[in-house]
Amino acid sequence: MIKKILDKTVSVVIPCKNEKNYIQKCLDSFINQSYHKELYEILVCDGMSTDGTREIVKEYTKKHNNIKLLDNIGITAPKAMNIGIKNSNSDIVVIFGAHAEAHFDFIKNNVEKLMKDNVHCSGGPIETVSDSNIGKAISLSTSSPFGVGNALFRYSKEEKFVDTVAFGAYKREVFHKIGYFNEELTRAQDFEFNFRLTQNKLNILLSPDIKSKYYSRSSLKNLWNQYYQYGFWKPKIIKEYKKIASIRHIIPTLFVFYNILSLIGSIFSGIFFYQWLAFMSLYFILDAIVSFKLSKKEINLFPLCCIVFPILHVSYGVGFIVGYIAFSLNFDALIKNNTKITR
């Protein structure tokens, strides 16, 4: 069994664009993995960075023959992922992020989990970290069920089959069976791919043994843009498959709809206003309770967490509504505008 595991070759595909502040940490985390170095490679698929990222990666390629720089002229993440997959011949392909670091045993533990019966993709809960107070508040909030619902890859401590993971490791046969990442999606391409995977009766295993760190957004504006785009692209997936993958994807939308309709109704009747006021009071009480529990060790983060939760919910919900309108009515200009890469 051990020999079988050690014989598996692995390609780590890293989509990247203008990540000079993070790419070194990312690559360093893969240089000295516990897995045999000759059995894995790192493919940095760069979207023609202009901030010095390419020069940093090139220096690594000179020192490490298992690190390669590939050009992603198409810029977007799914195009980078597909370039990496098509330029690899390994038994296993890992899709990682330039904004993250892998644990010392990350590759080894992924390979071990993929050797289990009926496992086609593996991954682990990501630890979201940051150095700034805003970033720390975002990290705490996006690792909470109140913030992200049942997105277990954000916080689960139990090994189980799930609907999606971040930084998934895939058996080569998965791509032969279901194809590649959808290049029409700027966001949510990994979710769509994993949804397609499970629809084909293939299994995704989440294991706390597979560890990685992800550096969160460091500003509220960037957080809004990120979750707005997460919401914006979900209707395209729902429209294509005529199915909602998880209830967590529509709860923020219902939340936004409720607020809009209640405020409109308040113009005509005070009943709507008072029931809206009662509902929002309960929401912010819950917001405060959860924020307090999360920030007990650093109480100065309490007000920031209180702000982050509504941003997560409202930005996603607004994005979903705008995306639904855009894809239903084929507003090409709006769709094109949301194809731009933002942080």
Legacy VTK file of the C-alpha trace (Angstrom):
# vtk DataFile Version 3.0
C-alpha trace
ASCII
DATASET POLYDATA
POINTS 343 float
0.000 0.000 0.000
2.846 2.407 0.882
4.641 1.707 -2.395
1.438 2.376 -4.328
1.047 5.755 -2.649
4.649 6.772 -3.217
4.413 5.871 -6.897
1.709 8.449 -7.612
2.852 11.514 -9.528
1.299 14.886 -8.710
0.988 18.212 -10.520
0.146 21.289 -8.466
-1.521 23.860 -10.725
-1.453 27.443 -9.415
-3.472 30.089 -11.300
-1.775 33.408 -10.691
-1.947 37.091 -11.621
-0.181 39.973 -9.864
0.576 38.058 -6.663
4.056 39.382 -5.843
3.157 39.716 -2.149
2.092 36.072 -1.806
3.640 33.897 -4.523
6.913 33.383 -2.644
5.127 32.080 0.459
3.047 29.821 -1.742
6.004 28.344 -3.620
8.094 27.997 -0.458
5.335 25.875 1.073
5.689 23.392 -1.813
9.476 23.274 -2.073
10.014 21.064 0.984
6.911 18.898 1.057
7.101 15.548 2.857
6.208 13.866 -0.434
9.090 12.737 -2.668
10.230 15.771 -4.640
10.842 13.846 -7.860
7.185 12.770 -7.915
5.573 16.202 -7.973
5.766 19.407 -9.981
4.453 22.938 -9.494
2.939 24.640 -12.539
2.416 28.382 -12.056
-0.049 29.474 -14.742
0.393 33.233 -14.817
-2.123 35.659 -16.331
0.626 37.918 -17.702
1.354 39.640 -14.384
2.794 43.144 -14.471
3.769 43.603 -10.805
6.949 41.511 -10.731
5.290 38.162 -10.035
6.687 36.575 -13.201
10.235 37.604 -12.325
9.886 36.037 -8.872
8.615 32.753 -10.335
11.385 32.705 -12.937
13.981 32.867 -10.140
12.371 29.830 -8.541
12.438 27.916 -11.836
16.198 28.458 -12.014
16.712 26.894 -8.585
14.071 24.146 -8.679
13.595 21.982 -11.760
10.119 20.876 -10.651
8.732 24.446 -10.799
7.531 25.720 -14.182
6.049 29.010 -15.374
3.270 28.770 -17.962
1.684 31.739 -19.745
-2.063 32.241 -19.378
-2.815 34.733 -22.141
-6.534 34.288 -21.465
-5.984 35.828 -17.997
-8.889 34.199 -16.108
-8.547 31.490 -13.453
-10.386 28.636 -15.277
-8.218 29.165 -18.358
-5.135 28.971 -16.133
-6.418 25.780 -14.518
-7.016 24.130 -17.885
-3.599 25.163 -19.183
-2.008 23.548 -16.150
-4.027 20.350 -16.442
-3.320 19.996 -20.161
0.398 20.586 -19.602
0.621 17.874 -16.960
0.781 14.096 -17.237
0.549 13.251 -13.556
-1.722 10.737 -11.870
-3.140 13.484 -9.651
-3.765 17.182 -10.275
-4.058 19.661 -7.396
-5.652 23.055 -8.026
-4.119 25.485 -5.560
-4.172 29.253 -5.021
-1.340 31.763 -5.195
-2.953 33.530 -2.225
-2.371 30.493 -0.005
0.188 28.187 1.625
0.207 24.392 1.838
0.977 22.402 4.975
4.159 20.285 4.985
2.103 17.086 4.459
-0.407 18.619 2.039
0.537 16.552 -1.023
1.168 13.339 0.900
-2.147 13.472 2.740
-4.063 14.235 -0.445
-2.502 11.239 -2.166
-3.324 8.990 0.773
-6.965 10.076 0.814
-7.298 9.578 -2.950
-6.137 5.994 -2.522
-9.265 5.227 -0.533
-12.069 3.384 -2.272
-14.522 5.530 -4.205
-12.719 8.845 -3.645
-12.147 10.937 -6.778
-11.355 14.330 -5.265
-9.924 15.272 -1.881
-9.369 18.467 0.036
-9.342 19.931 3.503
-10.776 22.811 5.496
-8.774 25.964 4.819
-7.490 28.139 7.639
-8.156 31.757 6.705
-5.485 34.101 8.078
-4.458 37.755 7.926
-2.133 40.243 9.598
-4.461 43.286 9.621
-7.425 43.718 11.963
-9.860 43.928 9.050
-8.330 40.793 7.565
-8.557 38.978 10.904
-12.231 39.910 11.231
-12.854 38.641 7.702
-10.981 35.431 8.550
-13.113 34.800 11.629
-16.371 35.617 9.859
-15.716 33.466 6.777
-14.868 30.533 9.059
-18.249 30.705 10.770
-21.485 28.920 9.763
-23.322 32.216 10.328
-21.108 33.786 7.673
-20.891 31.041 5.040
-23.618 28.544 5.917
-22.782 24.886 5.407
-19.641 25.528 3.342
-17.837 22.830 5.325
-14.475 23.388 3.636
-14.317 26.634 5.624
-14.459 25.109 9.091
-15.284 21.366 9.330
-13.178 19.195 11.661
-14.740 15.908 10.537
-13.794 13.704 7.600
-16.784 13.283 5.317
-18.030 13.388 1.740
-19.059 16.918 0.706
-20.352 18.858 -2.301
-17.204 20.960 -2.847
-13.747 21.739 -1.477
-11.203 24.484 -1.903
-7.841 23.514 -3.436
-9.086 20.119 -4.588
-6.822 17.233 -5.587
-8.260 15.231 -8.495
-7.517 11.856 -9.979
-6.593 12.197 -13.649
-9.578 10.055 -14.615
-11.953 12.807 -13.399
-10.937 15.101 -16.274
-11.294 12.263 -18.763
-14.831 11.648 -17.552
-16.287 15.161 -17.030
-13.955 17.458 -18.951
-12.204 20.603 -17.795
-13.071 23.809 -15.936
-15.728 26.032 -17.475
-13.854 28.940 -19.053
-17.008 31.064 -19.273
-16.957 31.527 -15.499
-14.734 34.153 -13.908
-15.803 33.082 -10.428
-17.269 29.858 -9.015
-15.511 27.737 -11.648
-14.253 25.333 -8.974
-17.744 25.033 -7.489
-19.248 24.368 -10.942
-16.609 21.735 -11.664
-17.208 19.996 -8.337
-20.966 20.175 -8.879
-20.494 18.487 -12.251
-18.258 15.918 -10.570
-20.858 14.931 -7.968
-23.621 14.908 -10.609
-21.586 12.211 -12.356
-21.657 10.063 -9.193
-18.055 10.847 -8.285
-17.124 11.595 -4.681
-15.377 14.490 -2.939
-13.762 13.744 0.414
-13.109 16.521 2.922
-10.445 15.611 5.478
-9.046 17.733 8.337
-5.706 15.983 7.719
-5.303 18.062 4.553
-4.278 21.505 5.749
-3.658 24.833 4.055
-3.752 28.538 4.822
-5.529 31.166 2.767
-4.789 34.882 3.105
-8.073 36.713 3.333
-8.972 39.999 1.691
-7.556 42.913 3.655
-10.254 45.499 2.925
-14.034 45.596 3.169
-14.260 46.887 -0.404
-12.332 43.891 -1.745
-14.456 41.554 0.360
-17.624 43.085 -1.110
-16.283 42.657 -4.667
-15.276 39.056 -3.993
-18.623 37.917 -2.608
-20.609 40.019 -5.049
-18.933 38.114 -7.888
-19.437 34.777 -6.118
-23.155 35.591 -6.083
-23.191 37.029 -9.614
-21.941 33.836 -11.295
-24.104 31.334 -9.400
-27.265 31.963 -11.529
-25.355 30.998 -14.668
-24.615 27.617 -13.109
-28.198 27.212 -11.907
-29.517 28.201 -15.342
-27.252 25.669 -17.057
-28.068 22.738 -14.764
-31.605 23.794 -13.794
-30.812 22.873 -10.225
-29.756 24.606 -6.999
-26.777 22.748 -5.575
-27.222 23.930 -1.987
-29.682 26.056 -0.021
-26.758 28.191 1.207
-26.524 29.739 -2.246
-29.981 31.315 -2.128
-30.373 32.290 1.544
-28.429 35.586 1.125
-30.572 36.323 -1.941
-33.776 35.732 0.030
-32.371 37.965 2.757
-31.807 40.827 0.292
-35.187 40.271 -1.374
-36.916 40.350 1.998
-35.317 43.672 2.862
-36.219 45.222 -0.488
-39.838 44.046 -0.435
-40.328 45.000 3.216
-39.030 48.512 2.657
-41.240 48.931 -0.402
-44.206 47.611 1.569
-43.421 50.052 4.377
-44.332 52.900 2.037
-47.927 51.650 1.987
-48.325 50.184 5.462
-46.646 50.561 8.835
-47.137 46.817 9.434
-44.438 46.021 6.912
-42.079 48.499 8.535
-42.510 47.120 12.059
-42.147 43.483 11.030
-39.029 44.441 9.047
-37.696 46.314 12.069
-38.316 43.280 14.292
-36.650 40.927 11.835
-33.577 43.117 11.381
-33.290 43.606 15.133
-33.122 39.833 15.553
-30.564 39.628 12.730
-28.261 42.204 14.313
-28.651 40.661 17.765
-27.537 37.328 16.301
-24.786 39.151 14.418
-23.553 40.687 17.686
-23.710 37.391 19.611
-21.749 35.462 16.984
-19.256 38.315 16.533
-18.669 38.476 20.284
-18.034 34.737 20.532
-15.608 34.850 17.619
-13.693 37.869 18.902
-13.432 36.977 22.611
-9.626 36.556 22.342
-9.271 39.867 20.488
-12.231 41.965 21.563
-11.130 44.874 19.366
-12.264 42.764 16.398
-15.860 42.665 17.660
-17.162 45.754 15.786
-15.380 44.694 12.602
-16.956 41.221 12.700
-20.346 42.861 13.193
-19.752 44.764 9.942
-18.280 41.863 7.965
-21.275 39.524 8.340
-23.797 41.885 6.672
-21.268 42.582 3.906
-20.934 38.844 3.225
-24.690 38.333 3.096
-25.735 41.488 1.247
-22.937 41.499 -1.358
-23.582 37.858 -2.256
-27.339 38.384 -2.374
-27.097 41.525 -4.498
-24.624 39.797 -6.809
-26.970 36.839 -7.221
-29.929 39.097 -8.105
-27.910 41.143 -10.590
-26.442 37.967 -12.086
-29.865 36.392 -12.435
-31.108 39.442 -14.328
-27.969 39.604 -16.478
-28.013 35.948 -17.532
-31.791 35.743 -17.908
-31.967 38.794 -20.169
-28.545 38.319 -21.778
-27.154 41.698 -20.726
-23.786 41.221 -22.401
-22.328 44.514 -21.174
-23.124 43.654 -17.551
-21.751 40.139 -17.931
-18.592 41.429 -19.575
-18.091 43.967 -16.782
-18.219 41.172 -14.219
-15.686 39.154 -16.156
-12.962 41.544 -15.053
-10.592 40.168 -12.424
-10.930 42.022 -9.138
-9.491 41.478 -5.668
LINES 1 344
343 0 1 2 3 4 5 6 7 8 9 10 11 12 13 14 15 16 17 18 19 20 21 22 23 24 25 26 27 28 29 30 31 32 33 34 35 36 37 38 39 40 41 42 43 44 45 46 47 48 49 50 51 52 53 54 55 56 57 58 59 60 61 62 63 64 65 66 67 68 69 70 71 72 73 74 75 76 77 78 79 80 81 82 83 84 85 86 87 88 89 90 91 92 93 94 95 96 97 98 99 100 101 102 103 104 105 106 107 108 109 110 111 112 113 114 115 116 117 118 119 120 121 122 123 124 125 126 127 128 129 130 131 132 133 134 135 136 137 138 139 140 141 142 143 144 145 146 147 148 149 150 151 152 153 154 155 156 157 158 159 160 161 162 163 164 165 166 167 168 169 170 171 172 173 174 175 176 177 178 179 180 181 182 183 184 185 186 187 188 189 190 191 192 193 194 195 196 197 198 199 200 201 202 203 204 205 206 207 208 209 210 211 212 213 214 215 216 217 218 219 220 221 222 223 224 225 226 227 228 229 230 231 232 233 234 235 236 237 238 239 240 241 242 243 244 245 246 247 248 249 250 251 252 253 254 255 256 257 258 259 260 261 262 263 264 265 266 267 268 269 270 271 272 273 274 275 276 277 278 279 280 281 282 283 284 285 286 287 288 289 290 291 292 293 294 295 296 297 298 299 300 301 302 303 304 305 306 307 308 309 310 311 312 313 314 315 316 317 318 319 320 321 322 323 324 325 326 327 328 329 330 331 332 333 334 335 336 337 338 339 340 341 342
